[in-house]
Amino acid sequence: VEHGAGDVTRARAAYSKAVELDPKHADALNNLAWLDFEREGATPRVEALARRAVALRPREPQMLDTLAW
């Protein structure tokens, strides 16, 4: 699901399901963190999602960017 297409609710549900099925799905963790950051701001839960993504792929610029925000 491409959240850039505007269906944020559907994208969030898909990323959540992906993380539920595979807790080490770095892209889903990162994208879920970003969507929730846009909705909630920098909460401890959002930071935890972003940190999990970075821990899985520490050299990935998009993961680091999400965590930095």
C-alpha positions as CSV (number, residue, x, y, z in Angstrom):
1,V,0.0,0.0,0.0
2,E,1.4,3.3,-1.0
3,H,0.6,5.9,1.7
4,G,1.6,8.6,-0.7
5,A,-1.6,7.9,-2.6
6,G,-3.6,9.4,0.2
7,D,-5.3,6.4,1.9
8,V,-3.4,6.8,5.2
9,T,-5.9,4.7,7.2
10,R,-5.5,1.8,4.8
11,A,-1.7,2.2,4.6
12,R,-1.5,2.3,8.4
13,A,-3.5,-0.9,8.8
14,A,-1.4,-2.7,6.2
15,Y,1.9,-1.7,7.9
16,S,0.5,-2.7,11.3
17,K,-0.5,-6.1,9.9
18,A,2.9,-6.5,8.3
19,V,4.7,-5.8,11.6
20,E,2.3,-8.1,13.4
21,L,3.2,-10.9,10.9
22,D,6.9,-10.1,10.8
23,P,8.2,-7.9,13.7
24,K,11.5,-7.5,11.8
25,H,9.9,-5.9,8.7
26,A,12.1,-2.8,8.7
27,D,10.2,-1.0,5.9
28,A,6.8,-1.5,7.6
29,L,8.2,-0.4,11.0
30,N,9.7,2.7,9.4
31,N,6.6,3.6,7.4
32,L,4.3,3.0,10.4
33,A,6.5,5.2,12.5
34,W,6.4,8.0,9.9
35,L,2.6,7.8,9.5
36,D,2.1,7.9,13.3
37,F,4.6,10.7,13.7
38,E,2.6,12.8,11.2
39,R,-0.6,12.0,13.2
40,E,0.6,12.0,16.8
41,G,4.0,13.8,16.8
42,A,7.1,12.5,18.5
43,T,5.6,10.1,21.1
44,P,7.6,7.3,22.9
45,R,5.8,4.7,20.8
46,V,6.6,6.4,17.5
47,E,10.3,6.7,18.6
48,A,10.3,3.0,19.6
49,L,9.0,2.0,16.1
50,A,11.7,4.1,14.4
51,R,14.4,2.8,16.6
52,R,13.4,-0.8,15.8
53,A,13.6,0.0,12.1
54,V,17.1,1.5,12.5
55,A,18.3,-1.4,14.6
56,L,17.4,-3.7,11.7
57,R,18.9,-1.5,9.0
58,P,21.3,0.9,10.6
59,R,22.8,2.3,7.4
60,E,19.5,2.9,5.6
61,P,19.1,6.7,5.1
62,Q,15.3,6.6,5.2
63,M,15.3,4.8,8.5
64,L,17.7,7.3,10.0
65,D,15.7,10.2,8.6
66,T,12.5,9.0,10.3
67,L,14.3,8.5,13.6
68,A,15.8,12.0,13.3
69,W,12.4,13.6,12.9
